[in-house]
């Protein structure tokens, strides 16, 4: 399972009021905005962060180890999942290339990856499995972008060349100290507001406002100096006022060892050919079983005598359903939509299912969570599956099982075809090669074995790959938990 942290992106903070109003509210005298004022603030900030030592550095390495909650992604709805993320980003400004070493501890597995971006090529090396893949979407601007945003030092270096684009918004107190506010507006509508300490010139906060994605606040403290360059040893990141990440170790190095950073692994082999999910696809999986969608917004439909049952992504449900009816030539209503579990992607767009007249089929323990996300749900539009029950819905069987992914998970099984339909437990983009095996897959295989079903094929609704039960059993029985290899301080503490 590829978990790309840098996916932790895009959230929206409360729009800023006019600077005079903010200044008055915080009892700080309002000031007249001018280009000279902006330049003065930026010059002070640049000096605080090292001046020419920072601006003229050909390369830099920033280290950020953090830990934080991921709401809506825990084993149960009420307790968030806690992830540990250690990252080391090397930027070679002179040759415009990047290298990212990333160690993550999500849920019940480990990820140790090295990303090397040079020119138009980005290679991701999966160190624990000695495999690699091309990830050219992660270009120079995108690779490690979240780490750059959360580095006050790199933000200061960036602003030094953007003085003409900055707007002075006045002053505001933070922890009893006057902060001078500089705002940078992107063409996309995204807005950054920097709180620069009036005395020291250090950045203490960054307020990020995104027109769609959400609210973000970076808070920096405990500034130290290394090699004449200042950086915050502590960073806390908030989304909608809720703590999302808290740093446990941060560091910065100028002119790091580029040979080590950009070296690859000659003995690693490619993961293999992958599916292209960028175009909409609709296909028949078996008699009366169809799958449709684009990207990860895929939905499976099971045809019944006078209706359909659906499960999977609901955000594009209407479009996916329309294409399936064209494919099957059966214009029947959608009667049930099975919500397999409570995670964010699985509860997104549930009102679309209700709008089509469907009843939501859910585990009893997830009722409160579902009602938060399905605003139009009425009691008669919820079908609750009792704890650890086996439930029959037409010719579809549902089992409430416990996996490493979710304490209550609705496994779907079609006895007539010997097909198991699941989400997020064994999805892969690989067309034919053995996928990466992880602990969630192993526990799922054990739970499936306990049910003693006659399974021939496994379909993960999130992808287009199908497995035979023989393949799945062999892969999971051969699983060996991974540990930190020698020579990698980033994961030596587990």
ABEGO torsion letter per residue (X at the ends): XBBBAAABBGBBBBBBBBAAAAAAAAGBBBBBBBAAAAAAAAAAAAAAAGEAAAAABABBBBBBBBBBBBBGABABAABBBBBBBBBBBBBBAAAGBBBBBBBBBBEABBBBBBBBBBEABBBBBBAAAGBBBBBAABBAAABGAAAAAABAAAAAAAAAAAAAABBBAEBBBBGGBBBBBBBBBBAAGBBBBBBBBAAAGBBABBBBBBAAAEBBBBBBBGBBBBGGBBBBABBBBBBGGBBABBBABBBBBBGBBAAAAABBBAABBBAEBBBBAABBBBBBABBGBBBBEBEABBBBBBBBAABBBBBEBAAAAAAAAAAAAAAAGBBBBBABBBBABABAAAABGAAAAAAAGBBBBBBAAAAAAAAAABAABBAAABBBBBBGBBBBBEABBBBBBBBAABABBBBBBBAAAGBBBBBGAABBABAABBBBBBAAAAAAAAAAAAAGBBBABBBBAABABBBBAAAAAAAAAABBBBBBBBGBAAAAAX
